[in-house]
């Protein structure tokens, strides 16, 4: 069966580097890193990418909204105002933890992801029931793939895909328990990397069958169920995800011109990605990880990094990997160290997460 083509139109993000995609791009062009030493509850002086509460409140002072809700609304509002959601517009929210901090106060219902989604949908004026995608750190890419399939199946005409997660004691304590936190800004794929830096962000895209600048050529999502937190040492799930995306796109892997990698800067993740890329003969493709700028933004990371990569495609610029100096994985990969001025027509975005989840999506600029 031949499915209709689906296109990504408008995009936006809210991060420590700026409250829209344009300001984020300006900071990235300056080489600004959004990871600083911050306090997260009782955790003092951790290295993370945190959006200042005063900055968010200045833009959206209403007391009825949490920090995360403000981020999400600010990322989505310009897109929603432009495209005006109708009776056949899907609203898909990607988040891993949502308003998890409500649990500390015993507000179990307010911590539910469906409650968060309904609140955001109501504020933005969506007419359809919101759809929540929460599948570890592949959630952002998976949400976009979900939108694509729902549109192709005729369930909706278009979709707004919104992703976001905020820093919290719950998140920090979890990664601390894994001993996965870096004591300095993270260094993806580097020999001296020591772990992840966390971050918070929100990102948003508008998707439809109407022809646009970016087409989703293929996507695939494979769970290899390797371990509750550790990735497959052979990169099996990621390998199969990329292979599935390539097959759907009906392209040769050699036509991929850029890879926006997951690149968490943990020893096992970066090693696994390098192995998977080599298995598919992608080791020479210019690759970067944006986590050295933003930290790992969990359920927002896949969509945020895709949004930035697409903006780079519009500007004909490939961004270097912040913190990278010397290759630290066993298989060769082409990690970008200096800004490259290059027209890119076709790129691959990858993501991986706890429980063996993996995702790949291929986007082409028309």
Secondary structure, 3 states (H helix, E strand, C coil): CCCCCCEEEEEEEEECCECCHHHHHHHHHCCCCCEEEEEECCEEEEEEECCCHHHHHHHCCCCCCCHHHHHHHHHHHHHHHHHCCCCCEEEEEECCCCCHHHHHHCCCHHHCHHHHHHHHHHHHCCCCCCEEECCHHHHHHHHHHHHHHHHHCCCCCEEEEEEEECCCHHHHHHHHHCCCECCCCCCCCECCCCCECEECEEEEEEEECCCCCEEEEEEEEEECCCCCCCCCCCCHHHHHHHHHHHHHHCCCHHHCCEEECCCCCCHHHHHHHHHHHHHCCCCCCEEECCHHHHCECHHHHHHHHHHHHHHHHHHCEECCCCCCCCECCCCCCEECCCCEECCCCEEEEEEEEHHHEEEEEEEEEC
